[in-house]
Amino acid sequence: MGSTLTVDNIVGATASSKVDIAGHVVQVIYAETDTRQSLTTTSYADLTGMTATITPFSSSNKVLVQVCLNLGHQNVGMNISCQLLRGSTNIFAGTDTSMKQGFVQTECNISGYQYEIKNFTATTLDAPATTSAVTYKVQSKVNTAAGTFYMNRNHHNAADQGTTKSSITLLEIGQ
């Protein structure tokens, strides 16, 4: 005959301990920004407010990383890329190194589209294999030589048009 343990709450033995149960969320780190950022760089640069740091409880745990990014273009024909990094390692890109390596590859090809805010997302389950602090961040760049792109706004940036927020969420998942 089996036994059943029924509890309403599981608490760590000390104030600094965490309950680490396989398949469950151990901790959540969330960062959001409504900062309106303009970028013209053709080299990857950090996006303001799109950085979050987590210190995993166990080196065997994984981190579910979720990114919600809102971008606008200035010019028709502009092409931009974004990448998701753990430290300096790109953790969400294709394996074909001849291509632009990033989770966003977007081009504004139709006149009028520069007045839209486009939403891009990335979700990946990362295995940082450490109990030291780990920083995740989003970087972006322009692949074409001319133009500006914007985070959390469109090119027109008129008072009667909406602005948005972008966010990065880290969920440590017990293994």
Secondary structure, 3 states (H helix, E strand, C coil): CCCCCCCCCCCCCCCCCCCCCCCCEEEEEEEEECCCEEECCCCCEEEEEEEEEECCCCCCCEEEEEEEEEEEECCCCEEEEEEEEECCEECCCCCCCCCCCCCEEEEECCCCHHHCCEEEEEEEEECCCCCCCEEEEEEEEECCCCCCEEECCCCCCCCCCCCCCEEEEEEEECC
